[in-house]
Amino acid sequence: MTGHGPSTHSSDPDHAPSPDVVVIGAGPAGCLAAISARRSGARVTLLERAHFPREKVCGCCIAPRGVAVLADAGLGHVLTGAARLSSVRLASRRTWARIERDSGVALSRGAFDALLVRAALERGVQVMHGTSATIGTDGQVRASCDGASWTLRPAACVVADGLSGRSLDEHPGVSWRVSRTSRIGLGAILPPGSIDLGRGEVLMRVETGGYVGAVHLEDGRIDVAAAIDHEVLRSNGPARAMLGWLGDSVRNRSAIEAARWTGTPWLTRQRTSLALPGILVAGDAAGYVEPFTGEGMSWALASGHAAGCLAATMVQDPGCWVAWPAVWRDMLKHDRWRCRLVAQLLRSPRSVHAALVLARWWPTLAARLARTIGRPRPSTMPGQEPTP
Ligand SMILES: Cc1cc2nc3c(=O)[nH]c(=O)nc-3n(C[C@H](O)[C@H](O)[C@H](O)COP(=O)(O)OP(=O)(O)OC[C@H]3O[C@@H](n4cnc5c(N)ncnc54)[C@H](O)[C@@H]3O)c2cc1C
């Protein structure tokens, strides 16, 4: 990021006026929440534990819906340098099928999240990097950075601290329900040419114990992200598991062995409560479903935008936090169920193999499959008119 570390603190945080809205976490959900609340007139502080730019385990594909949310929020420009995705190669065992479809764009999380933070700064959001936050049962936000800590008393707080977020740990009613069959995420960024992959192509391979996706990033590097059974990862280790799954697509074995593989917590989960007086939970922090359809960031952007608008309303009307769970469910319920269903079908590589064999000979089935694994929406792409 362009030098916005702790130096963006007010010189004396203890005596600075509390903002109207505090957002915890500067991923896609938190950035959109901060920008939307600011646009609605609130004074907003965005607290982020990490120092940017930072990479993250993610497939890095921003689906057409996410592209559309960004365009609607006046943020389409952040995707200017992104790589456009026009096909998906779905493979299992020795069979594969290519599906031509608008699959959105790919952008590294290092670049995407930093660009969103820059947009927030440009719109007047106070951003504090390297700052970890928790919310007490009294609703006050305790922030800490480099050994200093201080308290904020906002009218509204948006929690967007992702899958590993712990800022609500003190609230017993807001725990996680993790699916018994949940997998964990695994990812790395590989040097250009490490995998046999076309430009603009998303490679998805479904194997026993999970699936892996690969895509070219904006600078030619290759992002690899997988959802994997814990047992498979434990017995093989990340590099061996990925070499096995990527199979004959591997062009540079030693790059995969030398890569810095990073894991995530359990993926499929749901918060037991999405709102409390003064607090709204958005993005992955509200709940997540396995990533096969590549929509997590789109959901995070959409829910962050809605949470930011509601948080700004809470400044004048504190009671309206009660609306949030219904707003969140109306926005995402159907997409999450579709995604859950797809994740369940993928548990059987034999069925996927059979579907692929059929799809190669029956292209209309492939088109139907394409609709199932991600519902394309009309989108405004950089340099492209919205499709009717
Ligand atoms: C293997 C895998 C592949 C995926 N592939 C895709 C894909 O191709 N397309 C897609 O759209 N989605 C994909 N996703 C999902 C996507 O990564 C997430 O849905 C998305 O990052 C959610 O955004 P968020 O803003 O809710 O949370 P995050 O992006 O996780 O951001 C949370 C932020 O909060 C910060 N934070 C945490 N705790 C605190 C604290 N206490 N105080 C301050 N800051 C804190 C963190 O540092 C982080 O920056 C994938 C996920 C996985 C695991």
The ligand as an SDF file (V2000), in Angstrom:
LIG
                    3D

 53 58  0  0  0  0  0  0  0  0999 V2000
   -9.3580  -21.5120   -1.5370 C   0  0  0  0  0  0  0  0  0  0  0  0
  -10.2290  -20.3140   -1.7400 C   0  0  0  0  0  0  0  0  0  0  0  0
  -10.4940  -19.8560   -3.0240 C   0  0  0  0  0  0  0  0  0  0  0  0
  -11.3310  -18.7620   -3.2000 C   0  0  0  0  0  0  0  0  0  0  0  0
  -11.5560  -18.3260   -4.4730 N   0  0  0  0  0  0  0  0  0  0  0  0
  -12.3490  -17.2620   -4.6730 C   0  0  0  0  0  0  0  0  0  0  0  0
  -12.5500  -16.7490   -5.9810 C   0  0  0  0  0  0  0  0  0  0  0  0
  -11.9620  -17.2130   -6.9690 O   0  0  0  0  0  0  0  0  0  0  0  0
  -13.4220  -15.7270   -6.1300 N   0  0  0  0  0  0  0  0  0  0  0  0
  -14.0710  -15.1610   -5.0680 C   0  0  0  0  0  0  0  0  0  0  0  0
  -14.8660  -14.2400   -5.2570 O   0  0  0  0  0  0  0  0  0  0  0  0
  -13.8550  -15.5890   -3.8110 N   0  0  0  0  0  0  0  0  0  0  0  0
  -13.0110  -16.6140   -3.5870 C   0  0  0  0  0  0  0  0  0  0  0  0
  -12.7660  -17.0380   -2.3200 N   0  0  0  0  0  0  0  0  0  0  0  0
  -13.4520  -16.3680   -1.2150 C   0  0  0  0  0  0  0  0  0  0  0  0
  -12.8550  -15.0110   -0.8660 C   0  0  0  0  0  0  0  0  0  0  0  0
  -11.4740  -15.1270   -0.6240 O   0  0  0  0  0  0  0  0  0  0  0  0
  -13.5620  -14.4510    0.3670 C   0  0  0  0  0  0  0  0  0  0  0  0
  -14.9330  -14.6590    0.2550 O   0  0  0  0  0  0  0  0  0  0  0  0
  -13.2930  -12.9630    0.5380 C   0  0  0  0  0  0  0  0  0  0  0  0
  -11.9350  -12.7230    0.7960 O   0  0  0  0  0  0  0  0  0  0  0  0
  -14.1360  -12.4070    1.6830 C   0  0  0  0  0  0  0  0  0  0  0  0
  -13.8470  -11.0490    1.8670 O   0  0  0  0  0  0  0  0  0  0  0  0
  -14.0280  -10.3820    3.2990 P   0  0  0  0  0  0  0  0  0  0  0  0
  -13.7810   -8.9480    3.0900 O   0  0  0  0  0  0  0  0  0  0  0  0
  -15.2820  -10.8260    3.9270 O   0  0  0  0  0  0  0  0  0  0  0  0
  -12.8780  -11.0240    4.2150 O   0  0  0  0  0  0  0  0  0  0  0  0
  -11.3090  -11.0200    4.0180 P   0  0  0  0  0  0  0  0  0  0  0  0
  -10.9330  -10.8200    2.6260 O   0  0  0  0  0  0  0  0  0  0  0  0
  -10.8410  -12.2400    4.7300 O   0  0  0  0  0  0  0  0  0  0  0  0
  -10.8180   -9.7340    4.8370 O   0  0  0  0  0  0  0  0  0  0  0  0
  -10.8420   -9.6820    6.2330 C   0  0  0  0  0  0  0  0  0  0  0  0
   -9.8050   -8.6680    6.6960 C   0  0  0  0  0  0  0  0  0  0  0  0
   -9.9900   -8.4590    8.1040 O   0  0  0  0  0  0  0  0  0  0  0  0
   -8.7190   -8.3250    8.7020 C   0  0  0  0  0  0  0  0  0  0  0  0
   -8.8780   -8.6080   10.1310 N   0  0  0  0  0  0  0  0  0  0  0  0
   -9.1310   -9.8080   10.6990 C   0  0  0  0  0  0  0  0  0  0  0  0
   -9.2680   -9.6670   12.0330 N   0  0  0  0  0  0  0  0  0  0  0  0
   -9.0930   -8.3600   12.3030 C   0  0  0  0  0  0  0  0  0  0  0  0
   -9.1260   -7.6030   13.4980 C   0  0  0  0  0  0  0  0  0  0  0  0
   -9.3860   -8.1530   14.6810 N   0  0  0  0  0  0  0  0  0  0  0  0
   -8.9090   -6.2740   13.4280 N   0  0  0  0  0  0  0  0  0  0  0  0
   -8.6510   -5.6770   12.2350 C   0  0  0  0  0  0  0  0  0  0  0  0
   -8.6090   -6.3610   11.0700 N   0  0  0  0  0  0  0  0  0  0  0  0
   -8.8400   -7.6720   11.1010 C   0  0  0  0  0  0  0  0  0  0  0  0
   -7.8520   -9.3180    7.9460 C   0  0  0  0  0  0  0  0  0  0  0  0
   -6.4900   -8.9860    8.0620 O   0  0  0  0  0  0  0  0  0  0  0  0
   -8.3790   -9.1630    6.5140 C   0  0  0  0  0  0  0  0  0  0  0  0
   -7.6560   -8.2130    5.7770 O   0  0  0  0  0  0  0  0  0  0  0  0
  -11.9070  -18.1080   -2.0960 C   0  0  0  0  0  0  0  0  0  0  0  0
  -11.6170  -18.5360   -0.8080 C   0  0  0  0  0  0  0  0  0  0  0  0
  -10.7760  -19.6220   -0.6210 C   0  0  0  0  0  0  0  0  0  0  0  0
  -10.4520  -20.0550    0.7750 C   0  0  0  0  0  0  0  0  0  0  0  0
  1  2  1  0
  2  3  1  0
  2 52  2  0
  3  4  2  0
  4  5  1  0
  4 50  1  0
  5  6  2  0
  6  7  1  0
  6 13  1  0
  7  8  2  0
  7  9  1  0
  9 10  1  0
 10 11  2  0
 10 12  1  0
 12 13  2  0
 13 14  1  0
 14 15  1  0
 14 50  1  0
 15 16  1  0
 16 17  1  0
 16 18  1  0
 18 19  1  0
 18 20  1  0
 20 21  1  0
 20 22  1  0
 22 23  1  0
 23 24  1  0
 24 25  2  0
 24 26  1  0
 24 27  1  0
 27 28  1  0
 28 29  2  0
 28 30  1  0
 28 31  1  0
 31 32  1  0
 32 33  1  0
 33 34  1  0
 33 48  1  0
 34 35  1  0
 35 36  1  0
 35 46  1  0
 36 37  1  0
 36 45  1  0
 37 38  2  0
 38 39  1  0
 39 40  1  0
 39 45  2  0
 40 41  1  0
 40 42  2  0
 42 43  1  0
 43 44  2  0
 44 45  1  0
 46 47  1  0
 46 48  1  0
 48 49  1  0
 50 51  2  0
 51 52  1  0
 52 53  1  0
M  END
$$$$
